[in-house]
Amino acid sequence: MREIFGTILVLLAWVGLYLCVRGFFSFIARSGRREQPREEALFLEFFPASAMRLLVRVTLVLLAAFAAFTVAYALARKEEAGLYAALIPMFVFGLVLLANPVAVIIDHEGIRQKRWFRTDKAIAWNDVATVERGPQTGTTYVRSRHGGPKIRFSSSLVGRTRFLREIRVHAPDAEIYSEDDG
């Protein structure tokens, strides 16, 4: 009987953790809907929500601290092989940086999304073919008529409703999903 009770407690702990993580990211997405994009004279910038920026910064600080602790521990025990253990949090640090949502910019020419190591993704207004919403993540995908890289508007960026409104105004021929669909 204790084994069944223990199994149920472990399953409840996993379900609770899942619900907490899901709720937290839902909170981040909702906070992105409340914030407004930066509006300059010539462009609109849809940037990551403040809650997402805070989450990324805290995660990076904790990973760096864990890597430093691992190095200090290995040096204190005089285990040179233990220094390799610091590579794991540093690798995750790099992955978090790469997975960080990237701002989307709208101007009179079209839609742009900056990239770190390559040229920016850009779609001119007359080339916008479809705007779709990812079924699991809530990410909005803008595809060009001529193929090429699609622009990904993450659910943690601010002002998705305004983003869709701007696309409807500038690219009336584009096939755009409805917010009521999902």
TANORNOR-V981766 format. One record per residue. N is the residue number from 1. RES is the residue in three letters. SS is DSSP state (@ for helix, = for strand, . for the rest). D_CENTER is the distance of its C-alpha to the mean C-alpha in whole Angstrom. Layout:
# TANORNOR-V981766
n/res/ss/d_center
N/RES/SS/D_CENTER
N/RES/SS/D_CENTER
This chain:
# TANORNOR-V981766
n/res/ss/d_center
1/MET/./44
2/ARG/@/42
3/GLU/@/40
4/ILE/@/39
5/PHE/@/38
6/GLY/@/36
7/THR/@/34
8/ILE/@/33
9/LEU/@/32
10/VAL/@/30
11/LEU/@/28
12/LEU/@/28
13/ALA/@/26
14/TRP/@/24
15/VAL/@/23
16/GLY/@/23
17/LEU/@/20
18/TYR/@/18
19/LEU/@/19
20/CYS/@/18
21/VAL/@/14
22/ARG/@/14
23/GLY/@/16
24/PHE/@/13
25/PHE/@/10
26/SER/@/12
27/PHE/@/13
28/ILE/@/10
29/ALA/@/10
30/ARG/@/14
31/SER/@/13
32/GLY/@/11
33/ARG/@/14
34/ARG/@/17
35/GLU/./16
36/GLN/./17
37/PRO/./16
38/ARG/=/18
39/GLU/=/21
40/GLU/./23
41/ALA/./27
42/LEU/./25
43/PHE/=/22
44/LEU/=/19
45/GLU/=/16
46/PHE/=/12
47/PHE/./10
48/PRO/=/8
49/ALA/./10
50/SER/@/12
51/ALA/@/11
52/MET/@/8
53/ARG/@/10
54/LEU/@/12
55/LEU/@/11
56/VAL/@/10
57/ARG/@/13
58/VAL/@/15
59/THR/@/14
60/LEU/@/15
61/VAL/@/18
62/LEU/@/19
63/LEU/@/18
64/ALA/@/20
65/ALA/@/23
66/PHE/@/23
67/ALA/@/24
68/ALA/@/26
69/PHE/@/28
70/THR/@/28
71/VAL/@/30
72/ALA/@/32
73/TYR/@/33
74/ALA/@/34
75/LEU/@/36
76/ALA/@/38
77/ARG/./39
78/LYS/./40
79/GLU/./38
80/GLU/@/36
81/ALA/@/35
82/GLY/@/33
83/LEU/@/31
84/TYR/@/29
85/ALA/@/27
86/ALA/@/25
87/LEU/@/24
88/ILE/@/22
89/PRO/@/20
90/MET/@/19
91/PHE/@/18
92/VAL/@/15
93/PHE/@/15
94/GLY/@/14
95/LEU/@/12
96/VAL/@/10
97/LEU/@/10
98/LEU/@/10
99/ALA/@/6
100/ASN/./5
101/PRO/./4
102/VAL/./7
103/ALA/./10
104/VAL/=/12
105/ILE/=/16
106/ILE/=/18
107/ASP/=/22
108/HIS/./25
109/GLU/./25
110/GLY/=/22
111/ILE/=/18
112/ARG/=/16
113/GLN/=/13
114/LYS/./14
115/ARG/./13
116/TRP/./15
117/PHE/./18
118/ARG/./19
119/THR/./20
120/ASP/./17
121/LYS/=/16
122/ALA/=/19
123/ILE/=/20
124/ALA/=/24
125/TRP/@/24
126/ASN/@/27
127/ASP/@/25
128/VAL/=/22
129/ALA/=/23
130/THR/=/21
131/VAL/=/18
132/GLU/=/17
133/ARG/=/14
134/GLY/./13
135/PRO/./15
136/GLN/./13
137/THR/./10
138/GLY/./10
139/THR/./9
140/THR/=/11
141/TYR/=/13
142/VAL/=/16
143/ARG/=/19
144/SER/=/21
145/ARG/./25
146/HIS/./26
147/GLY/./23
148/GLY/./21
149/PRO/./17
150/LYS/./15
151/ILE/=/13
152/ARG/=/9
153/PHE/=/9
154/SER/./5
155/SER/./7
156/SER/./6
157/LEU/=/8
158/VAL/./11
159/GLY/./14
160/ARG/@/13
161/THR/@/17
162/ARG/@/18
163/PHE/@/16
164/LEU/@/18
165/ARG/@/21
166/GLU/@/21
167/ILE/@/21
168/ARG/@/24
169/VAL/@/26
170/HIS/@/25
171/ALA/./25
172/PRO/./28
173/ASP/./28
174/ALA/./25
175/GLU/=/24
176/ILE/=/21
177/TYR/./21
178/SER/./22
179/GLU/@/20
180/ASP/@/22
181/ASP/@/22
182/GLY/./19
